[in-house]
Amino acid sequence: MPDLPLILAAPLMAAMIWTDLTRMKIPNLLVLAVLVLGAGCAAFGLMPDLGLRVMAGLGVLVVGIGLFAMGVMGGGDAKMLAALVPLLPPDAWGGFAMLLSLTMLGGAALVFAARRVAGGPEAGWVSLRESRRYPLGLSIGAAALILPLLI
């Protein structure tokens, strides 16, 4: 079952979606929990091609840090993507990238609509107050939750 690490991460992805929508933050504790989950899965032999997966995660981290430095994405988004990539089966990376793109489009539409209906300076969720920022954790988490259903 190559997607078991990703399935085990589902509660962490749900928590990330919630915290990013409500606070526009992905806590370091969640990123650490995904890393610990990955280490546990690796220890139990659930992540073949571990070297390739770790190198991919490091590559995503380098690109993510660059995008963070340019103000394109948040630091939590970059760290979570880097921690999450090793949990994905290598043959699912392309599908995850496509799914992430689709969840970004769908998520942006949903957040835009929610801001029009319930947004503004007094909205309870930070993501509904921040008109120039997008909670990318919504898309990362949604893609991670949907992917096991497709592979």
Backbone hydrogen bonds in HBPLUS format (Angstrom, degrees):
<---DONOR---> <-ACCEPTOR-->    atom                        ^
c    i                          cat <-CA-CA->   ^        H-A-AA   ^      H-
h    n   atom  resd res      DA  || num        DHA   H-A  angle D-A-AA Bond
n    s   type  num  typ     dist DA aas  dist angle  dist       angle   num
A0004-LEU N   A0001-MET O   3.22 MM   3  5.70 167.9  2.24 120.5 121.4     1
A0006-LEU N   A0003-ASP O   3.06 MM   3  5.33 119.3  2.45 104.5 119.2     2
A0007-ILE N   A0003-ASP O   2.95 MM   4  6.28 152.6  2.03 152.8 161.7     3
A0008-LEU N   A0004-LEU O   2.85 MM   4  6.07 161.6  1.89 159.5 163.8     4
A0009-ALA N   A0005-PRO O   3.13 MM   4  6.32 130.4  2.39 132.9 145.2     5
A0009-ALA N   A0006-LEU O   3.16 MM   3  5.02 131.3  2.41  90.7 103.9     6
A0010-ALA N   A0007-ILE O   3.10 MM   3  5.33 163.1  2.13 109.5 114.8     7
A0012-LEU N   A0009-ALA O   2.96 MM   3  5.30 119.9  2.33 109.3 124.9     8
A0013-MET N   A0009-ALA O   2.95 MM   4  6.24 149.1  2.05 154.4 164.2     9
A0014-ALA N   A0010-ALA O   2.94 MM   4  6.22 157.7  1.99 155.8 161.4    10
A0015-ALA N   A0011-PRO O   3.00 MM   4  6.22 155.9  2.06 142.5 148.9    11
A0016-MET N   A0012-LEU O   2.92 MM   4  6.14 149.3  2.02 140.3 149.0    12
A0017-ILE N   A0013-MET O   2.95 MM   4  6.23 160.5  1.98 150.8 155.3    13
A0018-TRP N   A0014-ALA O   3.08 MM   4  6.33 165.5  2.10 149.4 152.9    14
A0019-THR N   A0015-ALA O   2.95 MM   4  6.19 170.1  1.96 154.3 156.5    15
A0020-ASP N   A0016-MET O   2.88 MM   4  5.96 157.7  1.93 152.6 158.9    16
A0021-LEU N   A0017-ILE O   2.94 MM   4  6.06 157.2  2.00 150.4 156.6    17
A0022-THR N   A0018-TRP O   2.92 MM   4  6.05 165.7  1.94 154.0 158.4    18
A0023-ARG N   A0019-THR O   2.79 MM   4  5.45 154.2  1.86 136.9 144.9    19
A0024-MET N   A0020-ASP O   2.90 MM   4  4.14 134.1  2.11 108.1 117.2    20
A0127-SER N   A0021-LEU O   3.23 MM 106  5.24 154.1  2.30 154.6 154.4    21
A0126-VAL N   A0022-THR O   2.98 MM 104  5.37 173.6  1.98 124.2 122.2    22
A0030-LEU N   A0027-PRO O   3.02 MM   3  5.45 132.5  2.25 107.9 119.1    23
A0031-VAL N   A0027-PRO O   3.34 MM   4  6.81 156.4  2.40 147.0 153.2    24
A0032-LEU N   A0028-ASN O   2.83 MM   4  6.07 161.2  1.86 153.1 158.5    25
A0033-ALA N   A0029-LEU O   2.90 MM   4  6.08 149.1  1.99 138.5 147.1    26
A0034-VAL N   A0030-LEU O   3.02 MM   4  6.34 151.2  2.10 146.9 153.7    27
A0035-LEU N   A0031-VAL O   3.01 MM   4  6.33 155.9  2.06 148.6 155.6    28
A0036-VAL N   A0032-LEU O   2.84 MM   4  6.11 158.3  1.89 153.4 159.2    29
A0037-LEU N   A0033-ALA O   2.88 MM   4  6.05 156.2  1.93 143.6 150.7    30
A0038-GLY N   A0034-VAL O   2.90 MM   4  6.12 157.4  1.95 146.7 152.8    31
A0039-ALA N   A0035-LEU O   2.91 MM   4  6.21 155.0  1.97 147.2 154.1    32
A0040-GLY N   A0036-VAL O   2.90 MM   4  6.14 157.4  1.95 150.3 156.3    33
A0041-CYS N   A0037-LEU O   2.87 MM   4  6.12 160.3  1.91 152.4 157.9    34
A0042-ALA N   A0038-GLY O   2.87 MM   4  6.06 155.6  1.93 146.9 154.0    35
A0043-ALA N   A0039-ALA O   2.91 MM   4  6.11 153.7  1.98 144.4 151.7    36
A0044-PHE N   A0040-GLY O   3.08 MM   4  6.35 141.0  2.24 142.9 152.7    37
A0046-LEU N   A0041-CYS O   2.83 MM   5  5.09 159.3  1.87 160.2 153.4    38
A0045-GLY N   A0042-ALA O   3.03 MM   3  5.03 160.6  2.07 106.5 110.3    39
A0053-ARG N   A0049-ASP O   3.03 MM   4  6.33 159.8  2.07 155.4 161.9    40
A0054-VAL N   A0050-LEU O   2.87 MM   4  6.08 163.1  1.90 158.3 162.0    41
A0055-MET N   A0051-GLY O   2.96 MM   4  6.14 161.8  2.00 148.6 154.0    42
A0056-ALA N   A0052-LEU O   2.94 MM   4  6.14 153.1  2.01 144.9 152.4    43
A0057-GLY N   A0053-ARG O   2.93 MM   4  6.22 156.3  1.98 146.8 153.4    44
A0058-LEU N   A0054-VAL O   2.89 MM   4  6.20 156.2  1.95 151.5 157.7    45
A0059-GLY N   A0055-MET O   2.89 MM   4  6.12 153.8  1.96 145.8 153.3    46
A0060-VAL N   A0056-ALA O   2.89 MM   4  6.17 155.7  1.95 150.4 156.8    47
A0061-LEU N   A0057-GLY O   2.91 MM   4  6.17 149.3  2.01 142.3 151.3    48
A0062-VAL N   A0058-LEU O   2.95 MM   4  6.25 157.8  2.00 150.7 155.4    49
A0063-VAL N   A0059-GLY O   3.06 MM   4  6.31 168.8  2.07 151.6 154.3    50
A0064-GLY N   A0060-VAL O   2.75 MM   4  5.83 158.2  1.80 146.9 154.5    51
A0065-ILE N   A0061-LEU O   2.80 MM   4  5.99 154.4  1.87 150.8 156.7    52
A0066-GLY N   A0062-VAL O   3.10 MM   4  6.36 155.3  2.17 143.9 150.6    53
A0067-LEU N   A0063-VAL O   2.89 MM   4  6.26 157.5  1.95 152.3 158.6    54
A0068-PHE N   A0064-GLY O   2.80 MM   4  6.01 149.8  1.89 145.7 154.7    55
A0069-ALA N   A0065-ILE O   2.85 MM   4  6.06 157.4  1.90 147.3 153.2    56
A0070-MET N   A0066-GLY O   3.07 MM   4  6.35 138.7  2.24 140.5 151.4    57
A0072-VAL N   A0067-LEU O   2.82 MM   5  5.15 151.6  1.90 164.7 157.5    58
A0071-GLY N   A0068-PHE O   2.92 MM   3  4.96 154.5  1.99 103.5 111.7    59
A0078-ALA N   A0074-GLY O   3.16 MM   4  6.48 158.6  2.21 147.2 152.3    60
A0079-LYS N   A0075-GLY O   2.95 MM   4  6.19 163.2  1.98 151.6 156.0    61
A0080-MET N   A0076-GLY O   2.86 MM   4  5.94 162.2  1.89 147.6 153.0    62
A0081-LEU N   A0077-ASP O   2.97 MM   4  6.08 164.6  1.99 149.8 154.1    63
A0082-ALA N   A0078-ALA O   3.12 MM   4  6.25 160.0  2.17 143.8 149.4    64
A0083-ALA N   A0079-LYS O   2.94 MM   4  6.18 148.0  2.05 145.3 154.3    65
A0084-LEU N   A0080-MET O   2.83 MM   4  5.92 146.3  1.94 148.4 157.9    66
A0085-VAL N   A0081-LEU O   2.99 MM   4  6.05 158.5  2.04 154.1 157.2    67
A0087-LEU N   A0084-LEU O   2.87 MM   3  5.49 145.6  1.99 120.5 130.9    68
A0088-LEU N   A0085-VAL O   3.00 MM   3  5.38 152.1  2.08 113.1 121.5    69
A0092-ALA N   A0089-PRO O   2.73 MM   3  5.33 161.9  1.77 126.0 131.9    70
A0093-TRP N   A0090-PRO O   3.29 MM   3  5.44 170.0  2.30 108.6 111.5    71
A0096-PHE N   A0092-ALA O   2.82 MM   4  6.05 153.3  1.89 154.3 162.5    72
A0097-ALA N   A0093-TRP O   2.94 MM   4  6.20 158.7  1.98 150.6 155.9    73
A0098-MET N   A0094-GLY O   3.01 MM   4  6.29 159.3  2.06 149.1 154.3    74
A0099-LEU N   A0095-GLY O   2.84 MM   4  5.99 161.2  1.88 147.4 153.4    75
A0100-LEU N   A0096-PHE O   2.70 MM   4  5.87 154.3  1.77 151.4 158.8    76
A0101-SER N   A0097-ALA O   3.03 MM   4  6.25 153.9  2.10 142.0 148.6    77
A0102-LEU N   A0098-MET O   2.98 MM   4  6.32 158.4  2.03 149.1 154.9    78
A0103-THR N   A0099-LEU O   2.81 MM   4  6.04 158.3  1.86 151.5 157.7    79
A0104-MET N   A0100-LEU O   2.89 MM   4  6.03 138.1  2.07 140.9 152.1    80
A0105-LEU N   A0101-SER O   3.09 MM   4  6.43 155.7  2.15 146.7 152.3    81
A0106-GLY N   A0102-LEU O   2.91 MM   4  6.17 173.6  1.92 154.5 156.3    82
A0107-GLY N   A0103-THR O   2.75 MM   4  5.54 152.9  1.82 131.8 141.1    83
A0108-ALA N   A0104-MET O   2.87 MM   4  5.85 156.2  1.93 140.1 146.8    84
A0109-ALA N   A0105-LEU O   3.07 MM   4  6.30 158.0  2.12 146.7 152.5    85
A0110-LEU N   A0106-GLY O   2.96 MM   4  6.23 159.2  2.00 149.0 154.9    86
A0111-VAL N   A0107-GLY O   2.81 MM   4  5.98 167.5  1.82 155.9 159.3    87
A0112-PHE N   A0108-ALA O   2.86 MM   4  5.91 160.1  1.90 145.5 151.8    88
A0113-ALA N   A0109-ALA O   2.96 MM   4  6.12 161.7  2.00 145.6 150.8    89
A0114-ALA N   A0110-LEU O   2.84 MM   4  6.05 160.5  1.88 149.7 155.6    90
A0115-ARG N   A0111-VAL O   2.84 MM   4  6.03 151.7  1.92 147.8 155.4    91
A0116-ARG N   A0112-PHE O   3.06 MM   4  6.35 147.8  2.17 144.5 153.0    92
A0117-VAL N   A0113-ALA O   3.06 MM   4  6.35 146.4  2.18 146.3 155.3    93
A0118-ALA N   A0114-ALA O   2.69 MM   4  5.63 166.1  1.71 155.7 159.8    94
A0119-GLY N   A0115-ARG O   2.93 MM   4  3.85 135.1  2.13 108.0 113.1    95
A0120-GLY N   A0128-LEU O   3.33 MM   8  6.55 156.1  2.39 135.9 135.9    96
A0123-ALA N   A0120-GLY O   3.11 MM   3  5.47 170.7  2.12 119.1 121.1    97
A0128-LEU N   A0125-TRP O   3.02 MM   3  5.47 147.5  2.13 109.7 119.1    98
A0129-ARG N   A0126-VAL O   2.91 MM   3  5.06 144.9  2.03 104.0 115.2    99
A0130-GLU N   A0126-VAL O   2.98 MM   4  6.18 148.4  2.08 159.4 168.1   100
A0136-LEU N   A0134-TYR O   2.91 MM   2  5.71 117.6  2.31 116.0  98.9   101
A0138-LEU N   A0135-PRO O   2.93 MM   3  5.81 156.8  1.98 125.8 131.1   102
A0139-SER N   A0136-LEU O   2.99 MM   3  5.31 118.3  2.38 105.0 118.7   103
A0140-ILE N   A0136-LEU O   2.94 MM   4  6.27 166.1  1.96 159.2 163.6   104
A0141-GLY N   A0137-GLY O   2.88 MM   4  5.76 166.6  1.90 142.6 147.2   105
A0142-ALA N   A0138-LEU O   2.95 MM   4  5.98 157.1  2.00 139.7 147.0   106
A0143-ALA N   A0139-SER O   2.90 MM   4  5.95 166.1  1.92 148.0 152.0   107
A0144-ALA N   A0140-ILE O   3.01 MM   4  6.21 156.3  2.06 146.0 153.0   108
A0145-LEU N   A0141-GLY O   2.88 MM   4  6.08 144.1  2.01 146.5 156.5   109
A0146-ILE N   A0142-ALA O   2.92 MM   4  6.07 150.2  2.01 150.7 158.4   110
A0147-LEU N   A0143-ALA O   2.96 MM   4  5.90 159.3  2.01 148.8 153.8   111
A0149-LEU N   A0146-ILE O   2.90 MM   3  5.50 141.0  2.06 120.2 131.5   112
A0150-LEU N   A0147-LEU O   2.85 MM   3  5.23 152.0  1.93 114.4 123.5   113
A0151-ILE N   A0147-LEU O   3.18 MM   4  6.46 131.3  2.43 153.2 166.9   114
